[in-house]
Structure formats: C-alpha cells, structure tokens
Amino acid sequence: MTVSVEATVTALSQPPTKAVGPATETDRDELALADQAFDFVRQFHTEQPGAGDPAQRIREVLAEIRETGTYRHTAEELAYGAKLAWRNAARCIGRLYWNSLVVRDFRHVTDPAGMAEQCVEHLRIATNGGKIRPVITVFAPDAPGRPAPRLLNQQLVRYAGYPREDGGCTGDPAGLELAARARAAGWTGGQGRFDVLPLMIQQSPADAPHWYQVPEDVVMEVPLVHPDHAWFADLGLRWYAVPAISDMMLEIGGISYPAAPFNGWYMGTEIGARNLVDAERYDMLGEVAARLGLDTSSPRTMWRDRAMIEINIAVLHSFDAAGVTMADHHTESDRFLRHIAKEMRQGRETPADWSWIVPPVSGSLTPVYHRYYDQVDPNTRPAFLLREPW
Ligand code: ARG
C-alpha cells in the first residue's frame, strides 16, 4: 500500500496545536523532520507489509512532531531502520546478512554508567563464544535542543597508543588521542602494545567524559601465530575478535541516534593488510620481512608484498584456530556479489563505493574488482553517518 500525499496534507491542515504566528525556525525544522519521517515510514510499510496502516502511522508521527518537536520510533521501526542503515552502507562488503542484525533497543538508558554496562553486554552477545553475531545497541536519540550522550571511542574495543620519547608510538597510533583523553580523565593505562582502551562516555557537551574499563573476560582476543613459521608468535601480536564501531550516528527518518555501537565480524585483510601494516598503525612489515629473511634492498623484490601475505595468512589461521568468526576476502567478495544479485531480484539497487569494497590485497583476484557499482547518493537514509562534533 502506498501513502498518498493527501495523508500529509490532511494531517498538516488539522488545527494547529501551537499558537498561531509567523513561521519560525522551529517550524522549518519540524517540516524537515516530517519530510524525512514520511519517507521512512512509507519505506518501512512498503517493505514490511504486515505493519498496519501507513497513512494512520504517518498522521500519528506528524501530530507528535507538532506536539513535541520530535517523534518516537516504534521498536519495529527502530529495528528495521537500523537494518536498512546497514543495507545502505556503501562501504560495507558484508551486507549479505543485513536482515539478521540483532537490534538492542536501549533508548531509555541515558546515564553513562548504564550505557557502559550495555556496551559490555553488547560485546558479550556479539562475541558469543567466538561465533560472532552482528549486533547494534541503540541508545537515546538527540532531541531538539537536547543532544543525547555519546561514546567517544571509535570502537567498543580498541588499543591504546602512547607517545614514546623517541617520537614513536607504543601501541596503536589510532588510539593515541583517546588514550590521552582517558588519562586526563583519570584512567591509569599501562604502557603495553595492546592495552584495551576504556569506554569513554560523555553525557553532554559541557560534561567531562566518564571512563569505564571493559572487563577482561568480555574482550575476546586472538594471539597471532603462523601455520609455517613458529617465530611469528614471538612478534607478540594479537587482535580483538569484535569490530564494533561506536563513533557513527545512526539516522532513521530524520531522527539521529549518536550512540548506536554496531558490529559485524572481521575480514582478515582489515587486520592483516591495514591495522598491522599501515605505516600510521602497527607498521609491522619491516620486522616481518627481516624474520622471513627477505631481500629488502629494493621495492622490486616485492618484500613488502610477500611480508603482507604472510601476515594475512597468520591472521586467518589464528582466528580459525581460536574458533573466532572471520571472513577472508575471497569468500566475502563472492558473498557481496550474491547480495547484489539478491537485492536486484527484489528490485533494489546496491549502491557501493568501489574503493572501499575492493580488498586492500589481491584486489584483482576477487570478483568485486572487475565491475562498477550503483552510484552512491549521499542523501540516502537510513544511514550510518560520520558524527558531527558536538
Ligand atoms: N576496519 C576496522 C578495523 O579494522 C573495522 C571496521 C568494521 N569492520 C567490520 N568487519 N565490520 O578495526
């Protein structure tokens, strides 16, 4: 069933609940919100035909917006909206399973301690003993003039970085800034290469961030070993099991959820070709090449390429040995093309960003390399968006 424009017009022409006067910025905001709510509710009802009468729901939402300046998603709208945000994520190669996302509705939890507790619970549920489940936990949305609390972490689990006296970094350079903020807030981090950062939660722009150490028993980690090179274990490398992005804004029908951590499972190359390899991250190529005894005198010996492949072999082997879900880039590429075909059968496009979809090693060995994708429209919603600073 489609919703007519008349439904909107009827609702908008009902007697105003507010004092009559010149139109204001608030009116403009409400109109913009109503517009986005309209699109979302219509999409929700188109794709979920059992969800009742869309026209009635649209009138309800419009009335609520006029009354309160915002509106509240039903639990079903929230769950489906979060799944749609994943389905719309043009940079994600793992979208085949978008509809199986576990959505945890914690919109009522707004105190930092309660949020930290639910982030920990999120990790427990997502980790699932190594059989990783895609999960999102949705905390309170922003309301007009009342921004909701935020997680300052980029991911629920990430490693700290500490500046060294020689100008280098111990740990993950990507965790330098948060480690410094956490220490300023009173966290007493170690000096290790793989110290899990505390959760940092800020209730409002004026509020100092609160920090919470994630209990060790919920942070599953995998020590990295190589199937053919015993010395690889001596590098002392490890990585955590669950990549849970926590610094993006989930936007559904004009409502912004700034704290909505979500996770899938890792694809090996994220760790083996980027986190451990990028010069701005753990920068391990030189050490691995030396241990492999490669000739590093010229880039043309491809020592970097060879070292990187061995790291990737170690990452996949180690996660398998530890019984932790991890995709490889060959399998995940095939799945993504299956996803596109499946969507096409539903009459839907799959916008994708080629430069993010193609894996950072062996691109042309995967089928995702050899084609183009539907254009990405930056206005597509629901979506996971980069969060504006407060
Ligand atoms: N690339 C990021 C990392 O290495 C994680 C991004 C999300 N990845 C995922 N497989 N869901 O930590």
Residues whose N, C-alpha, C, O or C-beta is under 5 A from the ligand:
A	BS01	LIG	P243 N263 G264 W265 Y266 M267 E270 N275
